[in-house]
Amino acid sequence: MADLSAFPIAGKWPAKHPHRLQLYSLPTPNGVKVSIMLEETGLPYEAHLVSFERNDQLSPEFLSLNPNNKIPAILDPNGPEGQPLALFESGAILIYLADKTGQLLPKHPAARYEAIQWLMFQMGGVGPMFGQLGFFHKFAGKDYEDKRPRDRYVAESRRLLQVLEGRMAGRAWIMGDEYTIADIAIWPWVRNLVGFYGAGELVGFDDFPNVQRVAQAFAERPAVARGLVIPARD
């Protein structure tokens, strides 16, 4: 049986199944990237809720795994060369899990890097810009009288949607017929922009039929439906 006692995070979130990959997360767009990936690949894992209401992400135990105090993070007892591996940053985790399982990342080097390129498009653009729009539209920022910050993120979010609209013309997924980690990274954020943030009308979401089509196809995948609610909230 795997021994995780050297990792402080295992003290705060004890593993019932220490031989399985341990996921520390919350069902947010970044968090569900990893739970969806795990559901898609069938890799055994155990999920632990990191509650922002309790400031779990600021606890010494969580910070010992991710000093950037963000979810998700993983602890794989069966990492490279059979040694435990602690890892944070959702994009890095997706690449690691794709390599570990041999799934959801093209094998051909050129296609592999193209998929990673679109993963980085989400990490550097879609996530930060959609997130800022959510702040200024749904959360505390909505009370600011000056709407220029909100409008800046509306314009940039719309530009990113236009990029996706062009990419998805005639394609089932980001990489064509092959469903990859690029899709797992991008579509939860599109779903969140329109659903949780309620910003569909603000960004003119009806102007992007290809984006709508693929976002719907993504939501209809059984593994996505399961992953979107993992870990279960208290």
C-alpha positions as a Python dict, from the first residue, in 0.01 Angstrom:
ca = {
    (1, 'M'): (0, 0, 0),
    (2, 'A'): (125, 349, -87),
    (3, 'D'): (260, 556, 200),
    (4, 'L'): (157, 921, 173),
    (5, 'S'): (259, 1013, 528),
    (6, 'A'): (548, 1228, 403),
    (7, 'F'): (298, 1471, 248),
    (8, 'P'): (133, 1709, 500),
    (9, 'I'): (-174, 1741, 277),
    (10, 'A'): (-257, 1376, 349),
    (11, 'G'): (-294, 1468, 715),
    (12, 'K'): (-567, 1725, 647),
    (13, 'W'): (-738, 1516, 381),
    (14, 'P'): (-671, 1151, 478),
    (15, 'A'): (-680, 907, 188),
    (16, 'K'): (-928, 623, 212),
    (17, 'H'): (-760, 472, -93),
    (18, 'P'): (-393, 577, -72),
    (19, 'H'): (-299, 368, -376),
    (20, 'R'): (-518, 590, -596),
    (21, 'L'): (-438, 932, -735),
    (22, 'Q'): (-550, 1199, -490),
    (23, 'L'): (-732, 1506, -628),
    (24, 'Y'): (-766, 1825, -422),
    (25, 'S'): (-1013, 2051, -594),
    (26, 'L'): (-1343, 2235, -621),
    (27, 'P'): (-1599, 2217, -907),
    (28, 'T'): (-1493, 2542, -1076),
    (29, 'P'): (-1389, 2571, -1444),
    (30, 'N'): (-1025, 2506, -1355),
    (31, 'G'): (-1107, 2237, -1103),
    (32, 'V'): (-1335, 2032, -1327),
    (33, 'K'): (-1072, 2013, -1599),
    (34, 'V'): (-895, 1749, -1392),
    (35, 'S'): (-1204, 1564, -1266),
    (36, 'I'): (-1335, 1544, -1624),
    (37, 'M'): (-997, 1420, -1743),
    (38, 'L'): (-993, 1153, -1476),
    (39, 'E'): (-1347, 1046, -1561),
    (40, 'E'): (-1266, 1034, -1932),
    (41, 'T'): (-954, 822, -1884),
    (42, 'G'): (-1093, 590, -1616),
    (43, 'L'): (-785, 634, -1398),
    (44, 'P'): (-873, 543, -1035),
    (45, 'Y'): (-870, 847, -808),
    (46, 'E'): (-1001, 989, -484),
    (47, 'A'): (-1142, 1342, -472),
    (48, 'H'): (-1110, 1583, -178),
    (49, 'L'): (-1303, 1910, -155),
    (50, 'V'): (-1091, 2221, -95),
    (51, 'S'): (-1344, 2462, 55),
    (52, 'F'): (-1284, 2829, -15),
    (53, 'E'): (-1549, 2911, 245),
    (54, 'R'): (-1323, 2754, 508),
    (55, 'N'): (-1009, 2898, 343),
    (56, 'D'): (-874, 2547, 295),
    (57, 'Q'): (-659, 2676, 9),
    (58, 'L'): (-465, 2890, 259),
    (59, 'S'): (-399, 2609, 504),
    (60, 'P'): (-37, 2502, 560),
    (61, 'E'): (-124, 2154, 440),
    (62, 'F'): (-259, 2273, 106),
    (63, 'L'): (21, 2524, 61),
    (64, 'S'): (271, 2243, 110),
    (65, 'L'): (137, 2097, -215),
    (66, 'N'): (58, 2420, -400),
    (67, 'P'): (233, 2735, -273),
    (68, 'N'): (20, 2934, -520),
    (69, 'N'): (-290, 2844, -312),
    (70, 'K'): (-506, 2760, -615),
    (71, 'I'): (-701, 2450, -710),
    (72, 'P'): (-668, 2192, -852),
    (73, 'A'): (-370, 1995, -728),
    (74, 'I'): (-295, 1625, -731),
    (75, 'L'): (-82, 1375, -545),
    (76, 'D'): (-13, 1063, -749),
    (77, 'P'): (129, 781, -536),
    (78, 'N'): (234, 605, -856),
    (79, 'G'): (426, 880, -1030),
    (80, 'P'): (732, 857, -1256),
    (81, 'E'): (968, 572, -1167),
    (82, 'G'): (709, 451, -914),
    (83, 'Q'): (762, 749, -685),
    (84, 'P'): (485, 979, -554),
    (85, 'L'): (437, 1298, -753),
    (86, 'A'): (275, 1618, -627),
    (87, 'L'): (160, 1853, -903),
    (88, 'F'): (-35, 2178, -936),
    (89, 'E'): (-154, 2398, -1228),
    (90, 'S'): (-443, 2246, -1421),
    (91, 'G'): (-269, 2259, -1759),
    (92, 'A'): (38, 2078, -1629),
    (93, 'I'): (-186, 1818, -1465),
    (94, 'L'): (-376, 1758, -1790),
    (95, 'I'): (-52, 1698, -1982),
    (96, 'Y'): (77, 1469, -1708),
    (97, 'L'): (-242, 1262, -1701),
    (98, 'A'): (-249, 1240, -2080),
    (99, 'D'): (108, 1110, -2080),
    (100, 'K'): (43, 876, -1788),
    (101, 'T'): (-261, 715, -1950),
    (102, 'G'): (-166, 750, -2317),
    (103, 'Q'): (-501, 917, -2380),
    (104, 'L'): (-644, 1248, -2506),
    (105, 'L'): (-323, 1393, -2647),
    (106, 'P'): (-216, 1319, -3006),
    (107, 'K'): (79, 1085, -3048),
    (108, 'H'): (225, 1256, -3354),
    (109, 'P'): (467, 1525, -3234),
    (110, 'A'): (329, 1805, -3453),
    (111, 'A'): (-31, 1735, -3352),
    (112, 'R'): (74, 1700, -2988),
    (113, 'Y'): (223, 2046, -2986),
    (114, 'E'): (-77, 2187, -3169),
    (115, 'A'): (-308, 2052, -2899),
    (116, 'I'): (-81, 2192, -2628),
    (117, 'Q'): (-88, 2525, -2813),
    (118, 'W'): (-468, 2538, -2771),
    (119, 'L'): (-436, 2432, -2409),
    (120, 'M'): (-210, 2735, -2357),
    (121, 'F'): (-466, 2950, -2540),
    (122, 'Q'): (-708, 2862, -2263),
    (123, 'M'): (-457, 2903, -1984),
    (124, 'G'): (-329, 3241, -2100),
    (125, 'G'): (-642, 3388, -2256),
    (126, 'V'): (-981, 3225, -2210),
    (127, 'G'): (-946, 3152, -1838),
    (128, 'P'): (-807, 3487, -1721),
    (129, 'M'): (-1028, 3701, -1947),
    (130, 'F'): (-1352, 3513, -1884),
    (131, 'G'): (-1273, 3513, -1514),
    (132, 'Q'): (-1222, 3889, -1505),
    (133, 'L'): (-1546, 3938, -1696),
    (134, 'G'): (-1720, 3725, -1434),
    (135, 'F'): (-1584, 3949, -1160),
    (136, 'F'): (-1706, 4268, -1323),
    (137, 'H'): (-2040, 4125, -1435),
    (138, 'K'): (-2149, 3892, -1154),
    (139, 'F'): (-1942, 3959, -844),
    (140, 'A'): (-1821, 4266, -653),
    (141, 'G'): (-1702, 4445, -965),
    (142, 'K'): (-2060, 4475, -1095),
    (143, 'D'): (-2116, 4759, -845),
    (144, 'Y'): (-1842, 4977, -993),
    (145, 'E'): (-1993, 5282, -1157),
    (146, 'D'): (-1711, 5299, -1411),
    (147, 'K'): (-1796, 5030, -1669),
    (148, 'R'): (-1475, 5064, -1868),
    (149, 'P'): (-1304, 4770, -1691),
    (150, 'R'): (-1606, 4547, -1755),
    (151, 'D'): (-1628, 4658, -2118),
    (152, 'R'): (-1261, 4584, -2172),
    (153, 'Y'): (-1311, 4223, -2065),
    (154, 'V'): (-1634, 4198, -2264),
    (155, 'A'): (-1445, 4302, -2577),
    (156, 'E'): (-1156, 4065, -2511),
    (157, 'S'): (-1390, 3774, -2426),
    (158, 'R'): (-1579, 3835, -2747),
    (159, 'R'): (-1252, 3841, -2943),
    (160, 'L'): (-1153, 3505, -2792),
    (161, 'L'): (-1493, 3361, -2881),
    (162, 'Q'): (-1437, 3479, -3238),
    (163, 'V'): (-1106, 3290, -3242),
    (164, 'L'): (-1285, 2976, -3124),
    (165, 'E'): (-1568, 3028, -3372),
    (166, 'G'): (-1322, 3027, -3659),
    (167, 'R'): (-1134, 2728, -3524),
    (168, 'M'): (-1450, 2520, -3482),
    (169, 'A'): (-1584, 2579, -3832),
    (170, 'G'): (-1616, 2232, -3983),
    (171, 'R'): (-1461, 2068, -3677),
    (172, 'A'): (-1609, 1839, -3414),
    (173, 'W'): (-1341, 1930, -3158),
    (174, 'I'): (-1045, 2164, -3128),
    (175, 'M'): (-819, 1913, -3303),
    (176, 'G'): (-1079, 1800, -3555),
    (177, 'D'): (-1225, 1454, -3501),
    (178, 'E'): (-998, 1383, -3203),
    (179, 'Y'): (-1120, 1491, -2859),
    (180, 'T'): (-824, 1608, -2648),
    (181, 'I'): (-712, 1787, -2336),
    (182, 'A'): (-754, 2113, -2528),
    (183, 'D'): (-1130, 2055, -2527),
    (184, 'I'): (-1127, 1958, -2162),
    (185, 'A'): (-952, 2287, -2084),
    (186, 'I'): (-1159, 2523, -2301),
    (187, 'W'): (-1521, 2417, -2289),
    (188, 'P'): (-1578, 2431, -1910),
    (189, 'W'): (-1483, 2799, -1930),
    (190, 'V'): (-1724, 2865, -2218),
    (191, 'R'): (-1996, 2687, -2023),
    (192, 'N'): (-1918, 2895, -1714),
    (193, 'L'): (-1919, 3224, -1905),
    (194, 'V'): (-2273, 3169, -2028),
    (195, 'G'): (-2410, 2969, -1735),
    (196, 'F'): (-2267, 3064, -1398),
    (197, 'Y'): (-2153, 3412, -1499),
    (198, 'G'): (-2471, 3477, -1698),
    (199, 'A'): (-2276, 3678, -1954),
    (200, 'G'): (-2411, 3520, -2273),
    (201, 'E'): (-2613, 3822, -2379),
    (202, 'L'): (-2334, 4059, -2277),
    (203, 'V'): (-2082, 3894, -2512),
    (204, 'G'): (-2336, 3823, -2787),
    (205, 'F'): (-2307, 3447, -2754),
    (206, 'D'): (-2572, 3392, -3022),
    (207, 'D'): (-2318, 3522, -3275),
    (208, 'F'): (-2105, 3210, -3230),
    (209, 'P'): (-2301, 2907, -3356),
    (210, 'N'): (-1996, 2683, -3390),
    (211, 'V'): (-1894, 2755, -3031),
    (212, 'Q'): (-2249, 2684, -2917),
    (213, 'R'): (-2257, 2354, -3106),
    (214, 'V'): (-1933, 2220, -2963),
    (215, 'A'): (-2006, 2345, -2610),
    (216, 'Q'): (-2333, 2150, -2623),
    (217, 'A'): (-2162, 1837, -2753),
    (218, 'F'): (-1907, 1866, -2474),
    (219, 'A'): (-2179, 1896, -2207),
    (220, 'E'): (-2348, 1583, -2342),
    (221, 'R'): (-2047, 1358, -2281),
    (222, 'P'): (-2119, 1129, -1981),
    (223, 'A'): (-1771, 1176, -1833),
    (224, 'V'): (-1815, 1554, -1853),
    (225, 'A'): (-2149, 1537, -1674),
    (226, 'R'): (-1989, 1336, -1395),
    (227, 'G'): (-1676, 1548, -1373),
    (228, 'L'): (-1864, 1876, -1349),
    (229, 'V'): (-1986, 1790, -997),
    (230, 'I'): (-1662, 1643, -858),
    (231, 'P'): (-1566, 1693, -583),
    (232, 'A'): (-1915, 1718, -438),
    (233, 'R'): (-1969, 2038, -244),
    (234, 'D'): (-2053, 2018, 128),
}
